[in-house]
Amino acid sequence: MKLRINPKIKQAIENKSPIVALESTIISHGMPYPQNIETAIKVEQIIERYGVVPATIGIIKGEIIIGLTEEEINYLALSKKVYKASRRDLPVIISKQLDAATTVSATMICAQLAGIKVFVTGGIGGVHKGADKTFDISCDLTELSMTDLAVVCAGVKSILDIPLTLERLETLGVPVLGYQTKKFPAFYNSDSGCECDYRMDTAYEVAEAMKAKWELGLHGGIVIANPIPKEYELDKDYIDKIILDALEEARQRDIKGKAITPFLLDKIKELTSNKSLEANIELVLNNAEVGAQIAKAYMSLI
C-alpha cells in the first residue's frame, strides 16, 4: 500500500497521543487562494494549542500522506491538476500515481488506515435536493455507516436536503450528536429547524459515547454537529434565497454529480460577496477547537 505517515504523526501514534485528521479538499477545491492555505495552517495551529497533533491528509503522486507538510499543503493548494478523491476514486488515483485532495469519505478511509479516531471538517455531504429523481446522495453517508471515526462538522451544507439527510443517517445507524445543542446546524446557520439525536455538553461525554459504540462492536462513525458561532452565522432567509438562485443556475447549466458542490459553493461565495467564505472559515476553526478537545478526551479513556 502506498501510505506514508509523517514522522510526527507516527510518533504520536506510538505514544498514544491524541490526533485529529483533517481533509484536503478544502485546500484544493473548497476555498480560493490564499485563504485555502491560511485556513489550513490556522486549523493545525489551533489543534496544536490543545496539545493535539493535526494530521492533514492528501495524496501526492499516488501516495496517501497522513500529515502533509506545509510545503505539501502549498503544493496541493497551487497545483492546477489536483483531483477530488472520494471513496470510488482512491484505487485509480493511487494506481495512476495522481495528485488528489481527499473528501470526507476518502479522508475517513485514510485516517482509519492510520488508526486515527477523530476527524474535523467543515460540513459533511448528504442527500441533495431533488434526490428522489436524481438519486444524488453523497457517499459520505455510506462511509459514516462503515468507518469508525467521530466526524466533527457544522452539520451539512445548506445546499442539501437536511431532513432527508438525517433520515438517511438514521437508517444507516449513524448517531448524530449535537455539541452543546439539540438543534442540528445548517453550515451557515446554527439551526436548520431539525434536531440532533442527542445533546452532548462536553468533549468527555462525546468521547464516552465513541468508546461505548466501538466497544459494542457497532462499526461506523458518529456525527458531532457543532454549530457555527452565532456572531458569524448568516441570516437564514438571505442565504436560503441565494442557495435557491445558485441551484437554479446549476440546473440551467446542467451541472451535476461531483461538480455540483464546488460550483454551488463558489456561486454562493460570489452572490454573498465573500460573506459565505468568511463564515466557512470561522466554522472550520470552531470545529478544530471542539475536535481537538474530543480527541484529547477520547485518548484519556483508552
SULUR-V54223 format. One record per helix or strand. SS is the DSSP state (alpha for helix, beta for strand). FROM is the first residue (numbers start at 0). LEN is the number of residues. If there is no record, write none. Layout:
<<SS	FROM	LEN> <SS	FROM	LEN>>
This chain:
<<beta	2	3> <alpha	6	8> <beta	18	4> <alpha	24	6> <alpha	34	15> <beta	52	8> <beta	62	4> <alpha	69	9> <beta	82	3> <alpha	86	9> <beta	99	3> <alpha	103	10> <beta	117	3> <beta	123	1> <beta	126	2> <alpha	130	4> <beta	136	1> <alpha	138	8> <beta	149	4> <beta	154	2> <beta	159	1> <alpha	161	10> <beta	174	5> <beta	182	4> <beta	188	7> <beta	197	3> <alpha	202	13> <beta	221	4> <alpha	229	3> <alpha	235	17> <alpha	257	14> <alpha	274	27>>
